[in-house]
Amino acid sequence: MYNIENDIERVLVSEEELKKICDDLAAKLTAEYGDSGRPMILVCILKGSFVFAAEVFKRLRFPCAIEFMKVSSYGGGTDSSGFIQVHLDLKRDVKDADVVLVEDIVDSGRTLEKLSQLLANRGAHSVKCCTLLDKPERRVVNFNADFVGRVVPDVFVVGFGLDYDEKYRNLPYVGVLKPSVYQQ
Ligand code: PRP
């Protein structure tokens, strides 16, 4: 059997650390939204965030909906002139709701910057962003997530939802991919 773990150079965020990160972020979301009295919607950005979003979601004990979006962001260089294409949209009106966009990773920052603007324009009471991983070295727009699990260096990370060529999403930890895998 081809074991995908053989393609991993090293573990970057272990299962134990991931559990702690999810506990911590769920506690922060509860402190911020638990007593708001407003509708709260977690928006899982497919596909990469589905594992992380599920882990955070099941730790929340206040009323909270979950919705899914699939988007692609394009271009724009260092300004904000890029655009976002929506492949799968929300099934629920976000008007007057507190929205938390859940991502696996913030890289250039374009996806969350554009998506935040889009949902704010639809009348959300608030739009904040929660990401498992943050790669600030890769940022090309001025965007920062409100809730960050772990800052990581600019290395090729996979696992816990993150892929390379649609593989490795099913690893239970975040690992660094061997360069030989993507350089061939
Ligand atoms: C990744 C990730 C974010 C986005 C971050 O998604 O899940 O959505 O890229 O990049 P940015 O900060 O440069 O905008 P990807 O397009 O790889 O799709 P996937 O989640 O389906 O794998």
Boltz pocket constraint, residues with backbone or C-beta under 6 A from the ligand:
constraints:
  - pocket:
      binder: B
      contacts: [[A, 45], [A, 46], [A, 47], [A, 48], [A, 49], [A, 71], [A, 72], [A, 73], [A, 103], [A, 104], [A, 105], [A, 106], [A, 107], [A, 108], [A, 109], [A, 110], [A, 111], [A, 112], [A, 161], [A, 163]]
      max_distance: 6.0
